[in-house]
Amino acid sequence: MRAMILAAGRGERMRPLTDHTPKPLLPAGGKPLIVWHLERLAAVGIREIVINHAWLGEQLPAQLGDGSRFGVQIAYSPESPAALETAGGIAQALPLLGSDPFLVVNGDIWCDWNPAEAEARLRDMHRAGADAWLLLVDNPEHHPQGDFILSAQGIVLSDRPQATNSSDGDANTSTLPKLTFAGIGLYRPALFADLPPAMPAPLGPLLRAAMARDAVLGTHHRGAWTDVGTPQRLETLDALLKSRQRQ
C-alpha cells in the first residue's frame, strides 16, 4: 500500500511560525510533525510515500530528501503557484499513487492510530464496495459540532436521516452524535477521477457524494489525536510528547 501525506497548506492560523517554515516541519516532541508520520508508516511496512507541497515547499525535500534515512521512499508532488486543496492535491498526485487504494494522512496532525490497521480497513472497503474509509475522533473543543455520523454498521453519513417510522436503523442513527474527521483516510483513485487537472478542489463534496451512496466506511478512534492548528496546540502537543519521552 502507498500513502500520501498532505503538506501543502499555508497554515495561516499558525503564523508567525509558518511565515518561514511549512507547518508539517514544525517540531513537536523533538522532531518535525511530518517525521512522526514517516516513522509510523515505515514501522508497519508502508514505505512508498507521496508528499505534496506548495507554501515554502522546497524546504520539504531539502530536509526529508528521498526518505531513505526514515526507511521510506518519498516522491514529491509540487503544487504551484498555489495549493490545490485536499482533493485537488490528491488528484494531481494520482500518477504517483498508482491504481490501488491508498492511505492519506494530513501532515499537520498527530495521532497514535496504528497504520498497520489500514490493511484490515481496506479489506472492509473491498467487501462493502466502498470508495473510502475515514478515521473519526471525538470532537475537540475547537470543533464541537463535529463533521460526520458513524452508524452502528460502520457506515459514515454526512448528516442524520430524517426521522421516519420505517426502520429502527434510521431511528438509532438519528440519536448518534457527530464525530470529527481525523484527517486520516483510505481512498480509491476513482473517487478523484472526474476532477479537472491542476484545479483546487475540496475533499468534503466528494466524500458527501460518496456518503449519499453509502460508500464511505469509518472507525471511531478513541486514542490520542491533535489537530495542530494553532501555536498553542503545538505547544501543548510538544509538552505532552516530551512528557511521554521522560516516562
N, C-alpha and C positions, 0 to 999 in steps of 0.2 A: 504493500500500500504506500502511496505517496501522500505527502502532506504539504499544505501551504500555510505559511504564516503571514498574516496581513500586517504590513508595516508601512503603509503609505500615508497614513493620516497626518494632518498638520499639528494636532494636539494643542488647539487654541487655549483650552482651559488649563493646560499645564504651563503656560507661559509664566515667567520668563525662562523656565527650564528648557523649553523646547525651541527657544529662539536660536540656539546654537547646537542642539542635539536632538535627533529624532526620538520620539517617545520610546520606542522599543529598546533604545540603547541606554536609557536612564537606568542607573543602578539601584538594585534593591537586594539587601542581604549579601552585598559584596560582589554582585555580578549583574550585567545588564538583564533587563526583563526578558529579552528575546533568547538569551543564553539558557535561562531556565527551561524554555520550551525545547530548544535544540537538545539539551542534555536528557530531558524526559523522553523525547521521541527516540533518540538514539538508544536509550536504555531498553526499549521494548522492540528494537529492530526496525523502526521506521526511519530509514536513512536517506531517502530521496526527498529533499525538501525544496520547495519553491518559495522565495520571498519576494513580494512586490515592494516597491519603494517609490517615493516621489519627493516630499519635502526633505531636504538635506540628505537625499537618498544615497549619494556617493559615500557617505560615512558607513553604510551597512556593509558593502563588500570590502571597504578598506579595513574594517575591524573584524569581520567574520571570515573573510577570504572564501575559500571553496568549501569550508565547513569541516575539513579533514581533522582539525585539532579537536573538534567536538564529536567526531565519529560519524559524520554525515556528509552527504554531497549536496551542496547548495547550488541551485540555479536561480538567477535573479530575473525579475520581470519589472523593468523600469517603466514608470508612467510619467509622461510629460506632455504639455507643460504643467498639468495639474493632476491630482489624484482622480481616479475613475470611480470612487466609492466602492463599496464592498462587492456587489455583483459585477460591476464593470471591470474591477481589478481581477476578479476570478476569471471572468470570460476572456480577458486578454491573456491570461496565463494558461488557458486550456491546452495549447500545444505543448507546454512543458509538463502538464499534469497527466496526459495520456487519456485513454478511453475508459478506464475503470473508475469506479467511485473513489473519492479521495477525502482526506481529513483536512479541515480548515480550522485554524486557531487564530484568534485575534492576538496581535503582538503586544497589546497593552493591557493584558490581564495576567493575573497569577492564579493558578488553580491546582489543587492536589489530585484532580481526577487522573486516573491511570490510563494513558492512551493504549495500553495493552487490551483494554475493553473494546477498542474500535473494531476489531475483527468480529467479535460476537454481535455487535450492533449492526455491522454490515450484513451478517447472515440474517438478522431480523429484517433488514430492509429487503433483502432478496426474497424472503418468504412472503412478505407483505406486498411486494411490488411497489415499495415506497421510493420516492425520489430523494428524500432527505431524512436525516436523523439529527436531533438537536439535544444538547445538554442544557438542562434548565436548573436554576437555583432559586432559593428563597429570595424574595425581593429585598434588596438593600435599602438602607434609609434614604438614599438619594433617588431611588426609583420605586416608590411604594406601590405604584399602580400595576407593576409587572408588565409582561408582554403577551404571553400565551397561556392557554389552559392545557393541562395534560390529563387525558381521560384515564380511567381505570384500565383501559385496554392498551395504554401506551401510545395513543394517537394524539398528536398535538393539534389543537384547534385555535383559530385566531380569536374567537370570541365565544361566549356562551350561546348555545342554541336557544331559540325562542321557546318559552315554556309551552309544552303540549301535554296531552294525556295519552299520547300514542305509544310511549315506551318508557320503561323505568330507566333505561340508559340515558335518555335525554334529561330526565329529572335529576338523576345523580350528577351528571355533568354540570347542570346549571348551578349546583351548590359548590363546585370546586373553585378554589382561588386561582387567580392568575399567578404565574411564575415568571421569572426573568430569564431571558436567553443569555447564556453564559459566554457566548462568543466562541463556542466550540461546536462543530457540526461535521457530518458526513454528507456528501452531495454526489449525485450522479451528474456527469458532464452535460447530459441532455437538459438539465434544469436551466442551463445558461445558453443553450444553442441558438435561441432566437434573438439574443441581444445583439445590437449593431456593434461592430468592432470599434474600439477606441472611444466609446461613448460612456460618460458617467451613468451609473445605474445603481440604485439601492437594492439591497437584498430583500427587504421586507415585502414588497409586492410579489416577488417570485415565490417566496415562502407562503404567503397568504393564498395565492392562486393554487399552490400545491395542497395546502390545507383544505381548501374547498373540495378537493378530490379525495380527502382522507389519505393523502400520500406523504405525510410527514409523521415520523415516529419521534419519540422523545424519552428521556430518562431524567428523573429528578435526582440531582446530585446534592447530597447533604453535607459534603465536606467543606473545606476552605476554598473561598473564591473571592478575588478582589478585582474590581474594575478600577484600574489605576488612572482615574480621570482628572485628578487634581493633585497639586503638590502635597496637600495634607494627607490624601490617601496613600500617596507614595511614601511619605514619611512614616505613616502608621504601618504599612507593609514592611518597610525596611526594619523598623524596630521589632516587629513580630518575627521576621526571618532570622535576625541576629540573635534574638532571644532563644529561638529553637536551636540555633547552632551552638549556643553555650550550654544547652542541656545535655 
